[in-house]
Amino acid sequence: MNDPILTVEQVAELLQLHHFTVLNYIKQGKIRASQLGRVYRVRQSSVDEFLDEATFAPSRIVKKKAKKTVRRARSLSLPSGK
């Protein structure tokens, strides 16, 4: 099985992230990596696993917008004290 070994910079390029973000993900345990001295190396399969397990939260964005809309609607429908 051919499982290329990548540098943090290569992983960042693949994921279109900053290399500091990749380092943070490694330190948080989100991406599995091996530390060799002062540098990390990541197997391609670890990147694939990260992408398979990653949860993107578009539903949270929709919920926030929905809450804002509800608040705006409530503020518009409040009876005035006249």
C-alpha positions in Angstrom: 0.0 0.0 0.0 1.4 3.4 -1.0 0.7 5.9 1.7 2.7 9.1 1.1 4.2 11.0 4.0 3.6 14.7 4.0 5.0 17.8 5.7 2.8 20.2 7.6 3.1 22.6 4.7 2.0 20.0 2.2 -1.0 19.2 4.3 -1.8 22.9 4.6 -1.7 23.3 0.9 -3.9 20.2 0.3 -6.5 21.4 2.9 -6.1 25.1 1.8 -5.3 26.1 5.4 -2.5 28.0 7.0 0.3 25.8 8.3 -0.3 27.1 11.9 -3.9 25.8 11.6 -2.6 22.3 10.6 -0.2 22.4 13.6 -3.0 23.3 15.9 -5.1 20.4 14.6 -2.2 18.1 15.1 -1.7 19.3 18.7 -5.5 19.0 19.3 -5.4 15.4 18.0 -7.7 16.1 15.1 -5.0 15.1 12.6 -2.7 12.2 13.4 1.0 12.9 12.9 4.4 11.7 14.0 6.9 14.1 15.5 10.4 13.6 14.2 12.6 15.9 16.3 11.1 19.4 15.9 9.0 18.7 12.8 5.8 16.7 12.2 5.1 14.3 9.4 1.5 13.2 8.4 0.5 10.2 6.4 -1.9 10.8 3.5 -4.3 8.4 5.1 -4.5 10.6 8.2 -5.5 13.5 6.1 -8.1 11.4 4.4 -9.4 10.3 7.9 -9.5 13.9 9.0 -11.6 14.9 6.0 -13.9 12.0 6.5 -14.5 12.8 10.1 -14.6 16.6 9.8 -17.9 18.1 10.7 -18.6 21.4 9.0 -21.3 23.4 10.6 -23.4 25.1 8.0 -26.5 24.3 10.2 -25.1 26.5 13.0 -24.8 29.4 10.6 -28.4 28.9 9.4 -29.6 28.6 13.1 -27.8 31.9 14.0 -29.4 33.7 11.0 -32.8 32.2 11.9 -32.4 33.4 15.5 -31.5 36.9 14.3 -34.5 36.9 12.0 -36.8 35.8 14.9 -35.4 38.6 17.2 -35.9 41.2 14.5 -39.4 40.0 13.8 -40.3 40.1 17.5 -38.9 43.6 17.9 -40.9 44.8 14.9 -44.2 43.2 16.2 -44.0 44.6 19.7 -47.0 46.9 20.4 -46.0 50.5 21.1 -47.0 51.9 24.5 -49.2 54.7 23.0 
